[in-house]
Amino acid sequence: GKGSLSAPRLPLVLVLDGLRSTSNVASLLRTCAAAGVQEVLACGITPAPPDPAVLRFAPEPGAASALRRAPVRQVGSTREA
């Protein structure tokens, strides 16, 4: 019925704009993997994998798992997102 767990869900996309901290980005990627986010859009100066600084703060196997579950796409601005 309505509201059941088996109901289709809309895709969940996270847009990160202007984040500078690689550790914060890595933490958000791990959270996205746990929350079922389908895609992460990193806008502007936001660091994104394969930036080694981001991967350094996302310890394996968490980083690889997070990237498989919520791929990150770098875009120039939120308008492009």
Secondary structure, DSSP 8 states (H G I E B T S, - for coil): -TT-TTS-----EEEEES---HHHHHHHHHHHHHHT--EEEEETT---TT-HHHHHTS-TTHHHHHHHHS-EEEES-TTT-
